[in-house]
Amino acid sequence: MSYVLNNGHKVEACYVVRWEDGEAMLGSNTYNRPAIDTTLVGRIEIPDHVTAPDGRDLLVTGVSRQSFANCTKLTEVVMPELTGDIGDQSFMNCRSLTRIVLPPTVKNVWPFAFRGCSRLNTVVVKALTPPDVYNDAFDLQAYEYVTLVVPASSEAAYKRSFVWNMFRYCFANIDE
């Protein structure tokens, strides 16, 4: 089993994990079925390690497709520093989500990852190099109303980077 912490309680979830032999997914990855209970409320913390069924300690390296889709009461998501990919539709329709923080290791934000997150108001990206992001990862109105916060030394790179340059409000004030 793999778990996410929700207000101190463990809940089964779906992650991409890495070990010496390669990468795999733990938990459910059925296309039209969320990996976790969609009634989760409040802030969640995605762990940086999980224990595999065989007892191995594995690094969490991504958030799998649709992992948190339709969790309409989530307000904040804390991702581990090793997260490389935010899977397609992974937070789709999380209507109460107001803030996301992408760690410096994020390389890809896949299609529809944050579509339907209608209360989203802040996206913090800690990566010095702008991650690749699909133009449909966010709702169109997000580019108009959501504040993007990036590292000060990378502000120019984000302003030149397709999709990230579409955010109207960009503040460069992250401690590096």
C-alpha positions as CSV (number, residue, x, y, z in Angstrom):
1,M,0.0,0.0,0.0
2,S,1.0,3.6,-0.5
3,Y,-0.5,6.4,1.6
4,V,-1.1,10.1,1.7
5,L,-1.5,11.9,5.0
6,N,-4.8,13.7,5.4
7,N,-5.1,15.6,8.7
8,G,-3.0,12.9,10.4
9,H,-4.8,9.9,8.9
10,K,-3.3,7.5,6.3
11,V,-5.3,7.1,3.2
12,E,-4.5,4.7,0.3
13,A,-3.2,6.6,-2.7
14,C,-1.4,6.3,-6.0
15,Y,2.2,7.4,-6.6
16,V,5.0,6.8,-9.1
17,V,7.9,5.4,-7.1
18,R,11.5,4.6,-7.9
19,W,13.9,2.0,-6.8
20,E,17.2,0.7,-8.1
21,D,15.4,-1.5,-10.8
22,G,13.3,1.3,-12.2
23,E,10.0,3.0,-11.7
24,A,6.5,1.7,-11.0
25,M,3.1,2.8,-9.6
26,L,1.7,1.8,-6.3
27,G,-2.0,1.9,-5.6
28,S,-4.9,2.1,-8.1
29,N,-4.3,3.5,-11.6
30,T,-7.6,2.7,-13.2
31,Y,-8.3,5.4,-15.7
32,N,-11.8,6.4,-14.6
33,R,-11.5,5.7,-10.9
34,P,-9.8,8.0,-8.4
35,A,-7.0,6.4,-6.5
36,I,-8.2,7.7,-3.1
37,D,-11.4,8.6,-1.3
38,T,-12.7,11.8,-2.9
39,T,-14.2,13.0,0.4
40,L,-10.8,14.0,1.7
41,V,-10.9,17.4,3.4
42,G,-8.4,20.2,4.0
43,R,-4.6,19.9,3.6
44,I,-2.8,16.8,2.4
45,E,0.8,15.8,2.5
46,I,2.2,13.5,0.0
47,P,5.1,11.5,1.6
48,D,8.6,11.4,0.1
49,H,8.9,7.6,0.8
50,V,6.4,4.8,0.8
51,T,6.7,1.1,1.9
52,A,6.2,-1.3,-1.0
53,P,4.1,-4.5,-0.3
54,D,7.4,-6.4,-0.1
55,G,8.7,-4.1,2.6
56,R,11.1,-2.0,0.5
57,D,11.4,1.7,1.2
58,L,10.7,3.5,-2.1
59,L,11.1,7.2,-3.1
60,V,8.0,8.9,-4.4
61,T,8.9,10.5,-7.7
62,G,5.6,11.6,-9.1
63,V,1.9,12.0,-8.6
64,S,0.0,9.5,-10.8
65,R,-2.7,10.2,-13.3
66,Q,-6.1,11.1,-11.6
67,S,-4.6,10.4,-8.2
68,F,-6.6,13.2,-6.5
69,A,-9.2,14.0,-9.2
70,N,-12.6,15.1,-7.9
71,C,-11.4,15.5,-4.3
72,T,-13.6,18.6,-4.1
73,K,-12.8,19.5,-0.5
74,L,-8.9,19.6,-0.6
75,T,-7.6,23.0,0.1
76,E,-3.8,22.6,0.0
77,V,-1.4,20.0,-1.3
78,V,2.2,19.6,-0.1
79,M,4.3,17.6,-2.5
80,P,7.6,15.9,-1.7
81,E,10.9,17.4,-2.9
82,L,11.5,14.5,-5.3
83,T,8.3,14.9,-7.3
84,G,9.3,15.0,-11.0
85,D,5.9,14.7,-12.7
86,I,2.4,15.9,-11.9
87,G,0.3,13.4,-13.9
88,D,-2.5,14.3,-16.2
89,Q,-5.8,15.0,-14.4
90,S,-4.1,14.4,-11.1
91,F,-5.9,17.3,-9.3
92,M,-8.7,17.8,-11.8
93,N,-11.9,19.3,-10.2
94,C,-10.4,19.9,-6.8
95,R,-12.7,22.9,-6.5
96,S,-11.6,23.9,-3.0
97,L,-7.9,23.9,-3.8
98,T,-6.5,27.4,-3.2
99,R,-2.7,26.9,-3.2
100,I,-0.2,24.5,-4.7
101,V,3.5,24.4,-4.2
102,L,5.5,22.6,-6.9
103,P,8.9,21.5,-5.6
104,P,12.2,22.4,-7.3
105,T,12.4,18.9,-8.8
106,V,9.2,19.2,-10.9
107,K,10.0,18.7,-14.6
108,N,6.5,18.1,-16.1
109,V,2.9,19.2,-15.5
110,W,0.7,17.1,-17.7
111,P,-2.6,18.0,-19.4
112,F,-5.6,18.9,-17.2
113,A,-3.5,18.4,-14.0
114,F,-5.2,21.4,-12.3
115,R,-8.3,21.9,-14.5
116,G,-11.5,22.6,-12.6
117,C,-9.6,24.0,-9.6
118,S,-11.9,27.0,-9.6
119,R,-10.7,28.5,-6.2
120,L,-7.0,28.2,-7.0
121,N,-5.4,31.6,-6.3
122,T,-1.6,30.8,-5.9
123,V,0.8,28.6,-7.7
124,V,4.3,28.5,-6.2
125,V,6.9,27.0,-8.5
126,K,10.3,26.5,-6.8
127,A,12.1,25.1,-9.8
128,L,15.0,27.3,-11.1
129,T,14.3,26.0,-14.6
130,P,10.7,26.4,-15.7
131,P,9.1,22.9,-15.8
132,D,7.4,21.8,-19.0
133,V,3.7,22.5,-18.7
134,Y,0.9,21.8,-21.1
135,N,-1.2,24.9,-21.9
136,D,-4.3,23.0,-20.8
137,A,-2.9,22.0,-17.4
138,F,-4.8,24.9,-15.8
139,D,-8.2,26.5,-16.5
140,L,-8.0,29.5,-18.9
141,Q,-9.2,31.9,-16.1
142,A,-6.2,30.8,-14.0
143,Y,-3.9,32.6,-16.3
144,E,-5.9,35.8,-15.6
145,Y,-6.4,35.6,-11.8
146,V,-4.0,33.2,-10.2
147,T,-0.7,34.5,-8.8
148,L,2.4,32.7,-10.0
149,V,5.3,32.8,-7.5
150,V,8.8,31.8,-8.8
151,P,12.4,32.1,-7.8
152,A,13.8,35.6,-8.2
153,S,16.8,34.5,-10.2
154,S,14.5,32.7,-12.7
155,E,11.8,35.4,-13.2
156,A,13.1,36.2,-16.7
157,A,13.1,32.5,-17.7
158,Y,9.5,32.1,-16.6
159,K,8.4,35.2,-18.5
160,R,10.0,33.7,-21.6
161,S,8.6,30.2,-21.1
162,F,5.4,29.3,-22.9
163,V,2.4,28.8,-20.6
164,W,4.2,30.2,-17.5
165,N,4.3,33.5,-19.3
166,M,0.5,33.4,-19.7
167,F,0.0,34.1,-16.0
168,R,-0.9,37.8,-15.5
169,Y,0.4,38.1,-12.0
170,C,4.0,36.9,-11.5
171,F,6.0,37.5,-8.3
172,A,9.6,36.5,-8.0
173,N,10.2,36.2,-4.3
174,I,10.9,32.6,-3.4
175,D,13.9,32.0,-1.1
176,E,16.4,30.0,-3.1
